[in-house]
Amino acid sequence: MLGRLCSRKTTRRSQAGDTIIEVLIAITVVSSVLAGAYVTTNHSLRDNRDAQERSTAVKLAESQLELLRNMAMTNPGVIPPAPVVSGSGFCIIVDPTTHAITVPTVTNTPANPCAVDSTGVHTTAEPVYNLETTSVATAVNSASYTTFTITVKWNSVLGGTDSALIQYRVDV
């Protein structure tokens, strides 16, 4: 009879389920795994967005370079003469509907015509890419040329200001 009672107690205890401690440990482990996955995913998404912003900036700089190269060959009088120093630079804007080309100067106002979106259209909504082309005239022996520096600046998703820069030399 005593053997039966002991056997019943053991059976009931094993069928009672998990203790509160076991449940708390399981919740802690699952929470840690989920928190790690969240941090990793969030970091990956930010890095991906940063790479996308940089790629867009380089594309915009290359577009400015192509417009500058085209203007240097077809209508060099439209390009501002060197030196054009940083802070008073210019950009080349193509109207998307009329395809008219304008060469406005950079201003530090919200109405800056050189503040564009990823497609090159003027905007004030983030992300804003600020285009600026500066130039320096150089003479070496009998050769002279102008070096244009195209800079694209934007507020990075990682914080702070980021920039991309391309240089192009035109023989004069």
C-alpha positions as CSV (number, residue, x, y, z in Angstrom):
1,M,0.0,0.0,0.0
2,L,2.8,2.4,0.9
3,G,4.4,1.6,-2.5
4,R,1.2,2.6,-4.3
5,L,1.0,6.0,-2.5
6,C,4.6,6.8,-3.3
7,S,4.0,5.8,-6.9
8,R,1.0,8.1,-7.1
9,K,2.8,11.1,-5.8
10,T,5.6,10.7,-8.3
11,T,3.2,10.3,-11.2
12,R,1.3,13.4,-10.2
13,R,4.4,15.5,-9.8
14,S,5.7,14.5,-13.3
15,Q,2.4,15.3,-14.9
16,A,2.0,18.7,-13.2
17,G,3.8,20.6,-16.0
18,D,6.6,23.2,-16.1
19,T,7.4,25.2,-13.1
20,I,7.4,29.0,-13.2
21,I,11.2,29.1,-13.2
22,E,11.3,26.9,-16.3
23,V,8.8,29.2,-18.1
24,L,10.7,32.3,-17.1
25,I,14.0,30.8,-18.4
26,A,12.3,29.8,-21.7
27,I,10.9,33.4,-22.1
28,T,14.3,34.9,-21.4
29,V,16.0,32.7,-24.0
30,V,13.3,33.4,-26.7
31,S,13.5,37.1,-25.9
32,S,17.2,37.2,-26.2
33,V,17.1,35.4,-29.6
34,L,14.4,37.8,-30.9
35,A,16.3,40.9,-29.6
36,G,19.4,39.7,-31.4
37,A,17.5,39.1,-34.6
38,Y,15.9,42.6,-34.3
39,V,19.3,44.3,-33.8
40,T,20.9,42.5,-36.7
41,T,18.0,43.2,-39.0
42,N,17.9,46.9,-38.1
43,H,21.6,47.3,-38.6
44,S,21.4,45.5,-41.9
45,L,18.5,47.7,-43.1
46,R,20.4,50.9,-42.1
47,D,23.6,49.8,-43.9
48,N,21.5,48.9,-47.0
49,R,19.8,52.4,-46.9
50,D,23.2,54.0,-46.5
51,A,24.6,52.1,-49.6
52,Q,21.5,53.1,-51.5
53,E,21.9,56.8,-50.6
54,R,25.6,56.7,-51.6
55,S,24.7,55.0,-54.9
56,T,22.2,57.7,-55.7
57,A,24.7,60.4,-54.9
58,V,27.3,58.9,-57.2
59,K,24.6,58.6,-59.9
60,L,23.7,62.3,-59.5
61,A,27.4,63.3,-59.6
62,E,27.9,61.2,-62.7
63,S,24.9,62.9,-64.3
64,Q,26.3,66.3,-63.5
65,L,29.6,65.2,-65.0
66,E,27.9,64.1,-68.2
67,L,26.0,67.4,-68.5
68,L,29.2,69.3,-67.8
69,R,31.1,67.3,-70.4
70,N,28.3,67.9,-73.0
71,M,28.2,71.6,-72.2
72,A,32.0,71.9,-72.4
73,M,31.9,70.5,-75.9
74,T,28.8,72.1,-77.3
75,N,28.4,75.5,-75.5
76,P,31.4,76.3,-73.2
77,G,30.3,79.9,-72.7
78,V,27.4,78.7,-70.5
79,I,29.8,77.2,-67.9
80,P,30.8,79.8,-65.2
81,P,34.5,80.7,-65.6
82,A,37.1,79.4,-63.1
83,P,37.7,79.9,-60.3
84,V,34.4,79.0,-58.8
85,V,35.2,78.3,-55.1
86,S,33.3,76.1,-52.7
87,G,30.2,77.8,-51.3
88,S,29.6,79.8,-54.5
89,G,29.4,76.8,-56.9
90,F,26.8,76.0,-59.5
91,C,24.9,73.0,-60.7
92,I,23.3,72.0,-64.0
93,I,19.6,71.4,-63.9
94,V,17.5,69.9,-66.7
95,D,13.8,70.7,-66.6
96,P,12.0,67.3,-66.8
97,T,9.2,68.6,-69.0
98,T,10.9,71.1,-71.3
99,H,14.4,69.6,-71.1
100,A,15.7,73.1,-70.8
101,I,19.1,73.4,-69.1
102,T,19.8,76.0,-66.5
103,V,23.0,76.7,-64.5
104,P,21.9,78.2,-61.2
105,T,24.3,79.1,-58.4
106,V,24.2,77.3,-55.1
107,T,22.4,79.1,-52.3
108,N,22.1,78.1,-48.6
109,T,18.4,78.5,-48.4
110,P,15.5,76.0,-48.6
111,A,14.9,77.3,-52.1
112,N,18.3,76.2,-53.2
113,P,17.8,75.1,-56.9
114,C,20.7,72.7,-56.5
115,A,18.9,70.7,-53.8
116,V,17.4,67.7,-55.6
117,D,15.8,64.3,-55.0
118,S,17.1,61.0,-56.3
119,T,15.8,61.8,-59.8
120,G,17.5,65.2,-60.0
121,V,14.3,67.2,-59.5
122,H,14.3,70.1,-57.0
123,T,12.9,69.2,-53.6
124,T,12.9,70.1,-50.0
125,A,11.8,66.6,-48.8
126,E,14.4,64.3,-47.3
127,P,16.6,62.8,-48.6
128,V,17.8,66.0,-50.2
129,Y,21.0,65.8,-52.3
130,N,22.8,69.1,-52.5
131,L,24.8,69.4,-55.8
132,E,27.7,71.8,-56.1
133,T,30.3,72.2,-58.9
134,T,33.4,74.2,-58.3
135,S,36.3,74.8,-60.6
136,V,40.0,75.7,-60.6
137,A,42.0,77.0,-63.6
138,T,45.5,75.7,-63.9
139,A,48.3,76.5,-66.3
140,V,51.3,74.2,-66.7
141,N,53.9,75.3,-69.2
142,S,51.9,76.1,-72.3
143,A,48.9,73.9,-71.5
144,S,46.0,75.2,-69.5
145,Y,43.0,73.4,-68.1
146,T,40.1,73.7,-65.7
147,T,39.4,71.1,-63.1
148,F,35.8,70.8,-62.1
149,T,34.9,69.2,-58.7
150,I,31.4,67.9,-58.4
151,T,30.3,67.4,-54.8
152,V,27.0,65.8,-53.7
153,K,26.1,66.2,-50.0
154,W,23.2,64.7,-48.1
155,N,22.1,63.9,-44.5
156,S,23.0,60.3,-44.0
157,V,20.6,57.8,-42.5
158,L,23.5,56.8,-40.2
159,G,23.6,60.4,-38.9
160,G,25.6,63.4,-39.9
161,T,26.4,64.7,-43.4
162,D,27.9,62.4,-46.1
163,S,29.3,63.4,-49.4
164,A,30.5,62.0,-52.8
165,L,33.0,63.8,-55.0
166,I,34.0,63.5,-58.7
167,Q,36.6,65.6,-60.5
168,Y,36.8,66.3,-64.2
169,R,39.5,68.1,-66.2
170,V,38.7,70.1,-69.3
171,D,41.5,71.3,-71.5
172,V,41.1,75.0,-72.4
